[in-house]
Amino acid sequence: MKHIDIIEILKGQYTDQKVTVCGWVRTSRDSKNMAFLELNDGTTLKHLQIVIDKAVMSDISEFMKLGTSLKVEGTVVKSVVAEDSVEVNAESITVLGVCPPEYPLQKKRHTLEYLRTIPALRVRTNTFNAVLRVRSVISACIHEFFQERYYTYVHTPLITGSDCEGAGEMFKVTTLPFNHEFKTEEEYDAADFFGRRAALSVSGQLEGEVAAMALGKIYTFGPSFRAEKSNTPRHVAEFWHVEPEVAFAELPDIIEIAEDLIKHIINTVLTKCPEELKFFNAHFEKGLIEKLENVVANDFAVMTYTEAIEALKASGKEFQYPVEWGADLMTEHERYIAEEVCKRPVFLTNYPKEIKSFYMKQNADGKTVAATDLLVPTVGEIIGCSEREADLDKLLEAMTIRGMNIDDYTDYISLRKFGSVPHSGFGLGLERIIMYVTGVQNIRDVILYPRTVGTIS
């Protein structure tokens, strides 16, 4: 039906004109002679006030129910109480969809835990209106960043026969029914759709490297799947992943690209989402806007893994997980380094090779790899990055030590045989950067339908 978006109405360009608007009732209040509705159609965080003169419309009971969808025809006028705003004096109202009294969003504020139990309706709250709008802006600006810098956007497969991380935490893809019986796992896999084991991809990196060896600079942007039984506020089984791969780039080069991307994202959100950031600043993280402005105004820190271990040991702080050289850093360690030691985003470099993936370039010391994680305050790691191992012999050695099936990586290995070059890349979790720029603390609350252990809806 023909109508005008509420965001356009609120810009003030339709003042004193007759308009038609549609939306859902967010709040309502009634008085002796007048009634007021707050209408939202999803195009803006702000609501449009609808003013009802009860002398014109006496039977308004159906209009006042929260969650009801309406079409309103009326005249746009300057707001009586809100400076620099407008409202609509209703002349006729049509109910598009009735909403019963058991509508679960009757209160103004609900806990995020409660809202997770009603995923189909939580998007109607201010929180998720703001989160999903910021998510949309960030997604668009990521494409903008790479497209303006001559990267080619490639679509890597979601079904794969190899494990990028070498950890085995993957969702199996099969067409065989539950009651199929086979003597061995190999026999089962051979009878399946692809004739071999297949799984949902944990990353598009390996295929992205293939593309980068011809196109120079590429990026992928799509869903990744990890069957990691981790029920933390930072983990979901299905998430969105941005992964550039850059030929002729060594670790310092890719670190610079990663920092530029993060600053581009934050700058874009500061520019395009001021109302949403004000909301998050008020309700989720005090000082959020100032934090983001400081991030784009200052260089990120860089320190080695070894220096981070030394700082953690010298802190005098009692951590839940022990701190030892060679052990992976946990979220509490990452946040301490970012929040207390560096007080800003920090790239940790040169991790022990045993705790990083097989494809990372081995450093000359024989103990570490040219890898870095970007750690940010309040979240921890948001980027995993490395220079890739371009030496065939070293790559094969790393895969053999990990007991990997070399035959599953024939195409990947061939890149090291034919014109190999230094190259680097990283993976940025979309949900984690959204958490950072909004102050929302749980990853389940920055994605439309979170997939977690034991939960799918």
N, C-alpha and C positions, 0 to 999 in steps of 0.2 A: 504494500500500500504506500501511497505517496506521503512522505513526511520529511521533516527536517531533523537532522541529528541534534541532540541536546548540546553538544559541544559548540555547534555553530550558533545556536540560540544564545548561549552564555557569552559569546564574543560581543554581543550588543548590536550586531548589524541588522537585526530584525525588529528593533524597537518601534512600537506603534504600528506594527504590521500584524495581520491575521496569519496564524501558522497552525500546522498540525504536527504534534509530537507524539511519540509512542515511548513506552517504558514500563518499568515495574515500580510499584509503590514501595519505597524504602521506609518512610515514616509518614504518619498522619496525625492530625490533631483537629479537634472539633470545638467550636465555640457557639455562642448563641446565634449569631447572624452569619458567621463565616466559617469555612473549613479550609484546611491547608494540607496539601500533599507534597511530599518530596519524591520526585520522579527521577529514575536513572535508566538510561538505555545502554550503558556500557561504553559509550564513546568518550567518557570523561569521568574522573573520580568525583567531581562535583555533582550535586543533585540540582534539579530545576524545581523551583517552588511553583506549584499550581494553586491558584487562589480561587475558591468556590464561593460565590455569593448565594446563600441559601434562599434568597428571594427569587433567584433565577432557577436554581435546581434544589428542590426540597428533599427528594429521595436520594440520599447520597450514601446510604449504608454499604452498598456493594463497592463503592469507590475507595472506602476507607480501610479495607482489609490489606494488611501487609502481604506483599508477594503477588498481589493482583496485577495483571497486565492491562494497561489502558491505552486508548487513543484519545488524545485531548485536542480539541480545536478551540482556539481563543486568540486573544491579542497580547502581544509582548509589551510589557510596560516596565519602567524602571522600578527597582525594588524599593519598597517603603522603608525597610530596616537595614538592608545590606548595601553598603556603599559600593558603587561601581559594579552593581549586579542587576539582573533583570528577573522578572517572574512572568507568569502567564495568567491572565484573567480568563478563566475557563468559560466558554459559551456552550459547549456540548462535550460530553464524555461518553465514550463507548467502552464497555468491558470486553477485552479480547480474551482473557482467560481468568476464570474465577480462582480464588485461592482459599481453601478451607481454614477453619480456626486452628487446626493442628499443624499449620505451617511452622516448621521448627526454628525459624529465624525471627522470633518475636522480640527478643531482647536486643538492645543496642550492641552489647559486647558478649561474645562467646569465646571460650578458650579454643586455642588452635587444636587441642586434642579432641574436643567435642566436634569441631568442624570436620576433622578427618573422617568422622563416622557418617557424614552426609556429603560425600564428594560431589554429587550432582547439584547440590544447592550452595555449597560454600563459596562458589564463584560469584554469588550475588552479594557477598559482603565487601565492605570497603577494602579489607586487607587483600583479598584475592583479585579484586578489581585492579588494585594498584600493582600487585605482584605480576599478574599476567600482562599488564600493559608494559611494565619495565622489561619483562622477558621478551616481549615482541620488539621493543626498541633495541635491546641489546642484540638480538638475533639479526636484525636488519643491519646494524652498524658493523657487525663482524663481517658480513658479506661486503659491505662498503669498504672496510679497511683493506681487505685482500684484493678486491677488484680494482681499486685505485692504484695498487702497487703491482699490477700485472701478474697476479697469481691466477692459475686456472682452477676452477672449482670442479672437482671430480667426485663421482659417486662410487664409493667402494662397496663391495658386496656385504650384505648382512649375514649371509650364510657362508661359512668357511670350513675348510678342512684342516686349518692350522691354528695354533694358539699363539697369538702375538706375545703374550706375557710369559708363556712357558710355565704357567702355574696350574693349568688344568681346571680352573674354576669357570667352566663354561656350561651353557644350557645346550643339551643335546637336541638335535633336530632329527626326528624320525617319522616315518609313515607306517611303521609296523604296529599292529594291534597289540594290546597288552598280553593276550593269551598265546602269542607266538612263542614257540619253543625251539631253541637252538642249543647245540652241544657246546659251542664256544662263542666268545664275544666276537671273534674274527668272522665266524660264520654268520652271526647276527648282522654285523656291519655290511658284509658282502651282499646280503639279501635286501638291504635297505635301498632307498630311492637312488642314492648316488653311488651305490656299490662300495662305499667306505664310510667311515665315521664322519659326521658333519655336526656343526654347532653354530649357535648364534655368535656373531663376532664380538670380541671384547674391544676391538680397536681396528680402525682402517689403516693403521700405520704401514703394515707390510705392503699392502697394495698401493698405498700412497707413495711409498719409496719407488715402486716400479714406475709410476707416472712421473715422479720428479726426475728420474733418470733420462727422461725424454723432453719434458716440458720445463724443467728447471725449477719453477716455483709453483707448488700446488697447495690446495687445502681441501679437506673434507669437513663436512658438517652434518652430522646425523646421529641416530641413536646407537648406543653401545650397550652390551648386556653382560653382566657379571654375576655368576652364581655364587657369590661370596656371602656366606651366612653371617653377615655382620649387621647387627641391629642398632647401629649408632645414628646420631643425628646427621651424619655426613654421608651415609651410604644408602643407595637404592640399587635395585637389580637392573633397572633400565634407566639410562640417563643420556643426555645429549652431550656430544663430544665435538670439539673443534680441533682439528689436527692439521697444521701446516707441515710440509716437508720441503726443504730448500737445498738444492744442489749448490755446491761450492761454498757452503756455510759451515764454519767451525763453531765451537761452543760459544765464544764471545759474540759471534754474529747472531746466533739464534736467541741468546739472552737479550740482546738489544731489540730484536723483533718482538719478543714476548713482552718486554716492558712497554714498548710503543703500543702494542695491542691493548694492554690493560689500561693504559692512560687514555687511549682513544675511546674505549668503552665507557670509562668513568666520565670523561668530558662530555660524551654524547648524552648520557643519562642526566648529568647536571644541567645540560642545555634543554633537553626535550621533556624531561619529567620533573619539573620543579614542584608541582602539586603533590606528586607521589612521594618525592623525597621529604617534603615537609611532613607528610603523614607518617612516614617511617621514622623520621627524626623525633616526632612527638610520641609515637606509640611503641617503637621497637628499639631504637638506639639513640639516646641523647648524644648530640654532638656528631651525628652521622654526616651531615653536610660538610661540616668543618673538616672531618677526617678525610672525606673524598677530595675536597679541595686541596688539602695538604699532600695527598698522594700524587696528584697530577703536577703539583708545583715543585716536587723534590725528586731527586734521583733515588732509585731503589738501592738498598744495601747489597753487597756481595760478600759472602764469607764461605770458607770451606767447611765441609762436614767435620773435619778434625777440630777446627776452631770452635764449632758449635758444641761438640762433645766436651771440650775443655771448659766452655762457658757454662754449660749445664752442671758439670761437676763442681765448678767453683761457686755456683749460685747459693749453696747452702740450703736449697729448697729440697724438700722430701717429695719425690715423684712416686706415683703409683707403680710405674714401670722402671726397672733399673736402667742406668745410663752407662753404657760400655761401648768402646770403639768396636765397630763391626756389627752392632745391633741396629735394627731399623728404628728410626725415630717415631714415636707415637704422637698423637695429636697434642697431648699436654706438653711434650718437648717442643714441638713445632710452634705452638702458640707462645710459649715462654720466650723462645728466641725472637719471634716477630714482635711480641708485645713488650717484653721487658728488656731484652738485650739491644735490639735494633730500633724498636719503637716505630717501625715502618715495614713495608714489604721488603723481603730479603730473599735473594737467590742463594741457596746452599749448594755448593759445588763439590765435585770429586768424592763421590760416595764409594764405600767399599764395593768391589765388584761382585762379591758373593750375595749382596742383598739387592742388586739391580738386575735388569733384564739382559738376556744373552746378546742382544744386538747393539749394546752400548760400546763405544770406542774405549779400548783399554789404554790407560795412561802408561807413561814410561816407567813409573815406579813399580808396576806389576801388581799393585794392590788395589788401585782405585780405577774408576771409569770417569770419562768426561760427561758426567750427568749433572743436572741441577734440578732442584725443586723450588718453585716459588712459594714461599710461605707468607701469609698475610695475617695481621691481627684479627682475632675473633673467629677465624675459620680454620687456619692452618694451611695445608697444601692446597693450591688451586691449579697449579701447572706442574706436570712432570715433563722433563726436557732432557735431551741428550744429543751429543754428536754420535752418529751411527758408525759402527765398525766397518771400515771400508776394506780391511785386509782379510782376504778369504781364509787364510790359514788360522788367524786368530778367531774369526767368526766360527769356523768349524770346531775349533778347540773348545770354545765356550759352550756350544751346543752339545758336544760330546760329554763334557763334564756334567751337564745337567740331564743327561740321559734322554735327550730329545731325538725323535725320529727324523733323521736328515731327509728322508724321502718326502716328508710332508712339506718341505721348504725348497723344493727344486727351483722354482721360479725366482724366489728371493735370493738364493745362493748365486744364481746365474748373473745377478747384477754385479757381483764382485769379480766376475770373469771377463766381462766385456765393457771396458772403459769405465771402471769404477772411479768415483771422485769423492772427496770429502763432502759429507752432507749431514744435515741436522734437522731436527724437528721437535715438536712438543705436542702435548695434549692438554687442552683446557676444558675442564668440566663446566658446562654452561650453568648448571644449577649452583655450583659453588661460587661462581662470580656473581650470580644473582643474590646469593646469601650475603656476600660481602657488601654489595652496593645497597642492599635494603636493610641490613641488620637483622633479618629473619634468621633464627638460630637453627631451625630444623629443615633439612633438605626436603622432607615430605611436604613442606608448605610453600615450595617454590615451583612445583610441577603439578600439572592438572590432575593426573592419576598416578600417585606414587606406587611403585611395585617393590615390596619388601618381603623379607622372609615370612612365610605363612600368611601373606595378605595379598589378594588380588581382587579387584572389584570392577 
